[in-house]
Amino acid sequence: MTHVSVFDIFSIGIGPSSSHTVGPMKAASSFVTGLDKENFLLKTVRVKIELFGSLAFTGKGHGTDNAILLGLEGYAPDTINPDFIPIRAKEIQKNKNISLLNKCLIYFNLDEDLNFNRKDLLPTHTNGMRFTAFDEAKVQLNQQIYYSIGGGFIITENPPKPSSETEVPYPFSNAKELLSHCNNQDFTIKDIMLANECSKRPLDEVMNGLMRIADVMRECIQKGCKSEGILPGGLKIERRAPALYQKLIQKGIPKSFELTDSMSWLNLYAIAVNEENAAGSRVVTAPTNGAAGVIPAVLHYYLDFYPESRPEDAIDFLLVAGAIAILYKKGASISGAEVGCQGEVGAACSMAAGALTAMLNGTIYQIENAAEIAMEHHLGMTCDPIGGLVQIPCIERNAMGAVKAVNAARLALLGNGQHFVSLDKVIATMKQTGKDMLAIYKETSLGGLAANIPEC
């Protein structure tokens, strides 16, 4: 059973998309690193890339081309300065050369060497990429196919078979197994997650890493509340978070979640994060970039408006949210290109609902119930971004997902944890719904709002 870490679910990266920006950058970097290891790098004089499926249809709006260019130069999503990306990408296009791993300067013509193939599909996943390197005699040195499967995760065409050896003390692939571990060990969900994480790295590293993630989320909210202007991409969407922030700050910050205005701050937090994501700034994948605003909004709504909260509660919140994300990752998908937005905002809402319930002392069954309620009311949600940009309806959709998460937690806490539809059943339903969904509604910008609202 392959272990998925909470740090795989919550990775620090760049906007606007984990599957279309973060994943392709990782794939490009992986390809040239492989060339270097095989001693092919200095023999390479040409690299060609072909994008398929959703990457071909919406890649330009998601910044896939720029991400690949910087990835070929060896940059990584978690360390690159987001402001550097468009500057360097323009230089590469203007000069028609690129420095592979910043070691090997070769000719590169974007129009000739990066192909958005809208006709064909690769077999494993709609987000397919094919990289090919050639030597001076035009002989192929190496070729690799990658798939960006959501949340920044990438796989190759023939990934290694997972080891049958148990990698962590409490492996789980579904909610039934997770709850069983809790009952057998008299553990909470965060206890199970913490034990698994600490089997791979020291406790201090886990704690500090999770607090760093929470801090980056907070920084993203704060930056989004102050950054004015027009979002890139051509739709001319004006950022709303700064104006919303000013309106709310004039009323004063509520002291408790019991006050109605606290929900307005919840909306603000989600919008601020996703406007930052749309601008290509630093965000935390949670579990994807298109859904990056839900978890930070609900987490900081709890930290800001629940008087009993403590800063270190962010660790437990992220552990529980991560556990629920793993259920979706292993049981269905977190890729909008594969199952629609139910796999992105829907999964994030489910994660946030369960985590908030845990923070409010809900039982493991109330946590499972909250996560199930949240997803049940996202089933069938399509991914139809206008112009292939993570802006409309994505930004507001995160705010709505955050509100649904809080409401799902409140509903679950009113009950005793008993409910008719299990979380495992709703995850299976989401997976089947995604399979039944027409391809035009899965991050291609060929259906829904994207097809019915003319681009400006």
Disulfide bonds with the S-S distance in Angstrom:
none
